[in-house]
Amino acid sequence: MSEWVMMQCLLHLRQHRAYEALAKKHEWRDLSQPEAADVTVGIMGMGVLGQDAARKLAAMGFKVIGWSRSKRVIEGVETYDAAGLDAFLGRTDFLVGLLPLTPDTRGIFNAALFAKLSRNGPFGAPVFINAGRGGSQVEADILECLDSGVLGGASLDVFEREPLSPESRFWDMPNVYVTPHVAASSDVRALFVHVEHQIARFESGLPLEHVVDKVAGY
């Protein structure tokens, strides 16, 4: 998951689609290139995946901030809780969604939220990157914000309905990257190793790792 998040941030930072378009025209032209340090990546969802992505993005030079419903203390990352959402959004150039799907997060990525994102970044308009849950985003709002310039680009690995319809506009938009829910595609061998490890912990009387809280919903 963190590899996918890093890749998408770098694709937008390095203006990959713009260079692809120039290459198709056989046009040799360099574009003004900001550095990773010029971009603040805001991650919504600071669980295991969010924290790992934050560490790797920071190592690449990005400024990284995090948001979760309850405040977390993470070394080297400034974090916000529910009450600080607007302040978090106002600093975010690239918004990364890694939220679980709960009643509170359903449809959270909508036009009202996108309008609060920073427009002071090097590209003028923010970018939305979602690898969490399709139900957390309102796709009509994403399209509207991309059309109007409220969003400058997007990377989407999850959708409200999957598989994504062949007729969806997302496939052909020049500032959108689409992947088929594979950001955290699991290796079967790694899954078996994890299960064996949990069985060993259980038989040794140790607590299981990564247990789902059924009350919280994740």
C-alpha positions as CSV (number, residue, x, y, z in Angstrom):
1,M,0.0,0.0,0.0
2,S,2.7,2.5,0.9
3,E,4.5,1.7,-2.3
4,W,1.4,2.6,-4.3
5,V,0.9,5.8,-2.3
6,M,4.5,6.9,-2.9
7,M,4.3,6.1,-6.6
8,Q,1.2,8.2,-7.0
9,C,2.6,11.1,-5.1
10,L,5.8,10.9,-7.3
11,L,3.8,10.6,-10.5
12,H,1.9,13.9,-9.7
13,L,5.0,15.6,-8.3
14,R,7.1,14.8,-11.4
15,Q,4.2,15.7,-13.8
16,H,4.4,12.3,-15.5
17,R,1.2,12.7,-17.5
18,A,2.3,16.1,-18.9
19,Y,5.6,14.5,-20.0
20,E,3.7,11.6,-21.5
21,A,1.6,14.0,-23.5
22,L,4.8,15.8,-24.7
23,A,6.4,12.6,-25.7
24,K,3.4,11.6,-27.8
25,K,3.9,14.8,-29.7
26,H,7.7,14.2,-30.0
27,E,8.2,17.4,-28.2
28,W,11.4,17.9,-26.1
29,R,10.5,20.4,-23.4
30,D,11.3,20.6,-19.7
31,L,8.6,21.8,-17.2
32,S,9.2,23.8,-14.1
33,Q,9.8,21.1,-11.4
34,P,9.1,21.6,-7.7
35,E,10.8,19.5,-5.2
36,A,9.1,17.0,-2.8
37,A,9.9,19.4,0.0
38,D,7.6,22.0,-1.6
39,V,4.6,19.7,-1.3
40,T,2.7,18.8,1.9
41,V,1.1,15.4,1.8
42,G,-1.9,15.0,4.2
43,I,-2.8,11.5,5.0
44,M,-6.3,10.8,6.3
45,G,-6.2,7.5,8.2
46,M,-3.1,7.0,10.4
47,G,-3.3,3.4,11.2
48,V,-0.6,0.9,10.3
49,L,-0.8,1.6,6.6
50,G,-1.0,5.4,7.0
51,Q,1.9,5.5,9.4
52,D,4.1,3.3,7.1
53,A,3.2,5.6,4.1
54,A,4.0,8.7,6.1
55,R,7.5,7.4,7.1
56,K,8.3,6.5,3.5
57,L,7.0,9.8,2.0
58,A,9.0,11.7,4.6
59,A,12.1,9.8,3.6
60,M,11.5,10.9,0.0
61,G,11.5,14.5,1.2
62,F,7.8,15.3,1.3
63,K,6.3,17.3,4.2
64,V,3.8,14.9,5.8
65,I,0.9,15.6,8.1
66,G,-1.7,13.2,9.4
67,W,-5.3,13.1,10.4
68,S,-7.4,10.6,12.3
69,R,-10.5,10.7,14.4
70,S,-8.6,10.5,17.6
71,K,-5.2,12.2,17.8
72,R,-2.1,9.9,17.4
73,V,1.5,10.7,18.4
74,I,3.8,9.8,15.6
75,E,7.5,10.7,15.6
76,G,8.3,13.2,12.9
77,V,4.7,13.7,11.7
78,E,2.4,16.5,12.8
79,T,-1.0,15.0,13.5
80,Y,-4.6,16.3,13.8
81,D,-7.7,14.9,15.4
82,A,-11.4,15.3,14.4
83,A,-11.5,18.8,15.7
84,G,-8.5,19.8,13.6
85,L,-9.8,18.6,10.3
86,D,-10.2,22.1,8.7
87,A,-6.7,23.1,9.8
88,F,-5.3,19.9,8.4
89,L,-7.0,20.3,5.0
90,G,-5.9,23.9,4.7
91,R,-2.3,22.7,4.8
92,T,-2.7,19.8,2.4
93,D,-1.5,19.8,-1.2
94,F,-1.8,16.1,-1.9
95,L,-4.6,14.4,0.0
96,V,-4.2,10.7,0.6
97,G,-7.2,8.7,1.7
98,L,-6.5,5.6,3.8
99,L,-9.6,5.6,5.9
100,P,-11.7,2.5,6.8
101,L,-15.3,2.6,5.8
102,T,-17.6,3.4,8.7
103,P,-20.8,5.4,9.0
104,D,-18.7,8.4,9.8
105,T,-16.4,8.1,6.8
106,R,-18.9,7.2,4.1
107,G,-18.9,10.0,1.5
108,I,-16.4,12.0,3.5
109,F,-14.3,12.8,0.4
110,N,-16.8,15.2,-1.2
111,A,-16.9,18.7,-2.8
112,A,-17.2,20.5,0.5
113,L,-14.0,18.8,1.8
114,F,-12.0,19.3,-1.4
115,A,-12.9,23.0,-1.3
116,K,-11.0,23.3,2.0
117,L,-7.7,21.9,0.6
118,S,-4.7,24.1,0.1
119,R,-4.3,26.1,-3.1
120,N,-0.9,27.4,-2.1
121,G,1.1,24.4,-3.3
122,P,3.4,24.5,-6.3
123,F,0.7,23.3,-8.7
124,G,-2.0,25.7,-7.6
125,A,-4.7,23.0,-7.2
126,P,-4.6,20.0,-4.8
127,V,-4.5,16.3,-5.8
128,F,-6.7,13.6,-4.3
129,I,-5.2,10.1,-3.9
130,N,-7.5,7.3,-2.6
131,A,-6.5,3.8,-1.8
132,G,-8.8,3.3,1.2
133,R,-12.5,2.5,0.5
134,G,-14.6,3.4,-2.5
135,G,-17.6,4.2,-0.3
136,S,-15.6,7.0,1.3
137,Q,-15.6,9.1,-1.9
138,V,-18.4,10.8,-3.8
139,E,-17.4,10.3,-7.4
140,A,-19.8,12.8,-8.9
141,D,-18.1,15.4,-6.7
142,I,-14.6,14.3,-7.7
143,L,-15.5,14.7,-11.4
144,E,-17.1,18.1,-10.8
145,C,-14.0,19.3,-8.9
146,L,-11.7,18.0,-11.6
147,D,-13.7,19.8,-14.3
148,S,-13.8,23.0,-12.3
149,G,-10.2,23.0,-11.2
150,V,-10.9,22.6,-7.5
151,L,-8.8,19.5,-7.9
152,G,-5.8,19.4,-10.1
153,G,-5.6,15.7,-10.4
154,A,-6.5,12.4,-8.8
155,S,-5.3,8.8,-8.3
156,L,-8.0,6.3,-7.6
157,D,-7.6,2.7,-6.7
158,V,-11.1,2.2,-5.2
159,F,-14.6,3.1,-6.4
160,E,-18.2,3.3,-5.3
161,R,-19.0,0.3,-7.6
162,E,-16.4,-2.2,-8.7
163,P,-15.3,-3.1,-11.2
164,L,-15.3,0.5,-12.6
165,S,-17.7,0.8,-15.5
166,P,-16.1,0.9,-18.9
167,E,-18.1,4.0,-19.6
168,S,-16.7,5.9,-16.6
169,R,-15.0,9.2,-17.5
170,F,-12.2,8.5,-15.0
171,W,-10.6,6.1,-17.5
172,D,-9.8,8.8,-20.1
173,M,-9.2,11.9,-18.0
174,P,-5.6,13.1,-18.6
175,N,-5.1,14.1,-14.9
176,V,-6.4,10.9,-13.4
177,Y,-4.6,7.6,-12.7
178,V,-6.9,4.5,-12.3
179,T,-5.9,1.2,-10.8
180,P,-8.2,-1.8,-10.2
181,H,-8.2,-2.0,-6.4
182,V,-4.6,-3.4,-6.3
183,A,-2.8,-0.8,-4.1
184,A,-2.5,-3.4,-1.4
185,S,-2.8,-6.6,-3.5
186,S,-1.8,-9.3,-1.1
187,D,0.7,-12.1,-1.8
188,V,-0.9,-15.4,-0.8
189,R,2.4,-16.7,0.6
190,A,2.8,-13.7,2.9
191,L,-0.8,-14.2,4.1
192,F,-0.1,-17.8,5.0
193,V,3.0,-16.8,6.9
194,H,1.0,-14.2,8.8
195,V,-1.8,-16.7,9.7
196,E,0.9,-19.2,10.9
197,H,2.4,-16.5,13.0
198,Q,-0.9,-15.7,14.6
199,I,-1.7,-19.4,15.3
200,A,1.7,-19.7,17.0
201,R,1.0,-16.6,19.1
202,F,-2.4,-17.9,20.1
203,E,-1.0,-21.3,21.1
204,S,1.7,-19.6,23.1
205,G,-0.9,-17.5,25.0
206,L,0.1,-14.3,23.4
207,P,-2.4,-11.7,22.1
208,L,-3.3,-11.8,18.4
209,E,-2.0,-8.9,16.2
210,H,-4.0,-6.5,14.0
211,V,-7.3,-7.5,15.6
212,V,-10.5,-5.8,14.2
213,D,-12.4,-3.8,16.6
214,K,-16.0,-4.7,15.7
215,V,-17.4,-1.7,17.6
216,A,-15.1,0.8,15.8
217,G,-15.7,-1.0,12.5
218,Y,-12.0,-1.5,11.6
